[in-house]
Amino acid sequence: MRIVLVGPPGAGKGTQATVLAETLSIPHISTGDLFRANISQGTELGRRAKAFMDAGDLVPDEITIGMAKDRMEQADAAGGFLLDGFPRNVSQAEALDEMLKTAGMNLDAVLDLEVEEDEVVKRLAGRRTCRKDSSHIFHVAYRPSKVEGICDIDGGELYVREDQTEDAVRNRLEVYHTQTEPIIDYYKAQGLVSTIPALGEVKDVTQRAMDALKK
């Protein structure tokens, strides 16, 4: 299957993408992984992307599209893939359609993870990250540390990342509504979108997604 996963920040896309890709035995292709791989491998696209990133500029669509095209042409993606973070706007969605059409392929489904804006803010703005090890993440409501402000694992200070303050989260949501949300209507016109309520246990959200794919 060829699937696009969309949803606002904090909807759980990364978690669901990993589980769904493993369940369906297809590669999980995320924009973040594409950038990291191309930059670490020193590819031409990676070098071009890094130049924009180092300057604090957005990476142009053509570079992101090129990276996605290269990845989707790899052997493990021949039987399908799950895209997470790409396409991020209608121009990229149109480019993806053209790529697939040229290859004699098409998308099978677009899964739209739906979550209320206030819940997104609660999920992201409540996160606390350990200064000693950024993989140690707590949440003031869902996973509080035993001692407020102190990591249970290594005693490091817990802090709020700059991109996870309430103002930053609301700004990220505005960018999502402006740039990415329009692709949902774009794909609805093709009859590809299934809306998945993203509240609840991870396994329950996964089951809703799998049920939608079976239909």
Secondary structure, 3 states (H helix, E strand, C coil): CEEEEECCCCCCHHHHHHHHHHHHCCCEEEHHHHHHHHHHHCCHHHHHHHHHHHCCCCCCHHHHHHHHHHHHCCHHHCCCEEEECCCCCHHHHHHHHHHHHHCCCCCCEEEEEECCHHHHHHHHHCEEEECCCCCCEEECCCECCCECCECCCCCCEEECCHHHCHHHHHHHHHHHHHHHCHHHHHHHCCCCEEEEECCCCHHHHHHHHHHHHHC
